[in-house]
Amino acid sequence: MTGNNVTFMDAFVAPYVNNFYAIGAVTLVWFIVQFTAKAFMNIYSAKFRALTEMQKTELASRIVSILNGITMTGSAYLFLREMSRNNWQFHHRIYDEVPGYAFFRIAIVGYFQWDTITCIYDRWGAMWTIHGLASLLGTTALLYPFCDLHAMYFTGMFELSNVPLHIAEIVKVLGVMPTVRTVCEGLFVLMYLGIRVIGGTITSLDFIRAMWELAQQGAHHPPTIYFCITINAIIMALQYIWFVKIIGMVYQVLSGGSKEKKQ
């Protein structure tokens, strides 16, 4: 598959339409998991039953995100495998399909479809909703497929870094396993810095360079190229904003610990 004479229909509409049922099936599965987790916890956990309805819904959503992160470790593995084969350097063979990635390419669109609907319906807030919608549109644009190597980093490594955050939030709300919470929070900060901030910046810069080269060649659908660059910029801007907030929370925790020692 090459990018010559690619139209908007080819690049953005047709891939989604062609995979409509598969994407919809993934979205449906995540809704089933969400409601099943909530019902199961309501039956078997007294601490869960004591929560407000909003807290119960939030925890069930976090369980879905944990399971998606675990699922997308496959994408992370494929990314690392491809990078090792390429001497740990990005290549710009834009239309090379990575064997084994087709499932994850479709699955992540189904997940972000669930995520966007959930963020809007459950009112997770503007930043979460913007992130979900941008991710949905971005992964849809990458269904074509092109840029598999860069896409695997964002759909694999990024999603993997979510797992400790959601585990920490769940045990925090339930008021259980404080040690697990501390370990997961620390792990999340390290993974966020390494994967989302540092790795995300490096991958994004190379992705933008690859997109620019593609535009200069007159290949693919130019508006889709610029759209992908814009979506990437939005997602990375959110990463930096959240990282500033994370640093602020870490500072508060450390300064609070220092004060307790002095007292």
PERAKA-V641723 format. One record per residue. N is the residue number from 1. OMEGA is omega in whole degrees, 0 to 359 (999 if undefined). D_LAST is the distance of its C-alpha to the last C-alpha in Angstrom with 2 decimals. Layout:
# PERAKA-V641723
n;omega;d_last
N;OMEGA;D_LAST
N;OMEGA;D_LAST
This chain:
# PERAKA-V641723
n;omega;d_last
1;178;67.01
2;184;66.93
3;183;65.76
4;177;69.11
5;178;70.15
6;180;67.16
7;177;67.10
8;179;64.37
9;180;65.83
10;190;65.66
11;190;62.15
12;187;60.32
13;185;62.43
14;180;64.54
15;179;61.79
16;180;59.91
17;181;63.15
18;181;64.29
19;187;61.07
20;184;60.63
21;179;61.01
22;179;58.78
23;179;56.01
24;179;56.48
25;178;56.37
26;179;52.98
27;179;51.65
28;179;53.10
29;181;51.56
30;175;48.06
31;177;48.67
32;178;49.93
33;181;46.86
34;183;44.60
35;177;46.38
36;179;46.86
37;180;43.16
38;180;42.32
39;181;45.01
40;180;44.09
41;180;40.39
42;181;41.42
43;192;43.55
44;182;41.39
45;178;37.74
46;179;36.53
47;178;33.27
48;180;35.45
49;181;37.67
50;182;34.75
51;174;34.10
52;180;35.82
53;179;39.04
54;179;37.50
55;178;34.70
56;180;37.38
57;180;39.49
58;181;36.62
59;178;35.80
60;178;39.50
61;179;39.78
62;177;36.93
63;177;38.81
64;181;41.84
65;176;39.93
66;181;38.64
67;176;42.22
68;178;43.56
69;178;41.11
70;178;42.29
71;185;45.88
72;170;45.54
73;176;44.40
74;177;48.17
75;178;48.28
76;178;45.44
77;180;47.43
78;177;50.58
79;181;48.83
80;178;47.60
81;181;51.05
82;179;52.87
83;179;50.64
84;178;51.19
85;182;54.92
86;179;54.77
87;176;52.93
88;175;49.63
89;176;51.14
90;171;51.89
91;181;55.57
92;172;57.32
93;194;59.91
94;186;59.03
95;174;61.43
96;176;60.85
97;179;59.83
98;180;57.40
99;178;58.81
100;185;56.71
101;185;54.82
102;180;57.16
103;183;55.39
104;178;51.94
105;179;53.45
106;184;54.67
107;184;51.77
108;176;49.16
109;178;51.30
110;178;51.50
111;182;47.72
112;172;47.07
113;174;49.78
114;184;47.83
115;181;44.57
116;178;46.09
117;181;47.67
118;180;44.46
119;181;42.36
120;185;44.93
121;182;45.64
122;175;42.07
123;177;40.80
124;179;38.15
125;186;38.14
126;186;39.95
127;178;38.26
128;181;38.69
129;178;42.25
130;179;43.14
131;180;41.84
132;181;43.83
133;179;46.98
134;179;46.81
135;178;46.34
136;180;49.25
137;180;51.54
138;180;50.54
139;175;51.12
140;179;54.34
141;181;55.55
142;177;54.91
143;193;57.07
144;8;60.16
145;168;59.12
146;182;58.07
147;180;55.07
148;184;54.24
149;179;52.25
150;182;49.85
151;182;49.84
152;178;48.73
153;183;45.55
154;181;44.59
155;181;45.81
156;184;44.54
157;180;41.51
158;183;40.03
159;178;40.48
160;182;39.08
161;180;35.74
162;190;35.45
163;181;35.29
164;178;31.62
165;184;30.55
166;176;32.63
167;180;31.61
168;181;27.90
169;180;28.74
170;181;30.89
171;177;28.43
172;181;25.73
173;180;28.14
174;180;29.34
175;181;25.88
176;173;26.89
177;180;26.20
178;179;22.66
179;177;23.23
180;179;26.44
181;181;24.81
182;180;22.23
183;182;25.11
184;178;27.45
185;178;25.15
186;179;24.58
187;180;28.32
188;180;29.26
189;180;27.41
190;180;29.17
191;180;32.48
192;179;32.29
193;184;31.78
194;186;34.45
195;188;36.97
196;183;36.79
197;184;35.67
198;181;37.10
199;179;39.85
200;179;40.66
201;180;41.18
202;181;43.42
203;180;45.41
204;180;45.78
205;179;47.10
206;177;49.64
207;179;50.54
208;178;51.23
209;179;53.33
210;179;55.27
211;179;55.85
212;177;57.03
213;180;59.45
214;179;60.71
215;181;61.33
216;180;63.19
217;182;65.42
218;180;66.39
219;181;65.45
220;179;63.68
221;188;63.39
222;179;61.97
223;178;60.19
224;177;58.50
225;181;57.31
226;176;55.76
227;179;54.37
228;178;52.60
229;180;51.15
230;179;49.90
231;178;48.36
232;179;46.61
233;180;45.25
234;182;43.93
235;180;42.23
236;177;40.61
237;177;39.50
238;179;37.66
239;181;36.02
240;178;34.69
241;179;33.49
242;181;31.67
243;176;30.19
244;178;28.66
245;179;27.08
246;179;25.88
247;178;24.26
248;180;22.51
249;178;21.16
250;179;20.12
251;180;18.25
252;179;16.40
253;182;15.49
254;180;14.42
255;177;12.45
256;178;10.72
257;180;9.99
258;180;8.75
259;179;6.22
260;179;5.11
261;180;5.44
262;180;3.79
263;999;0.00
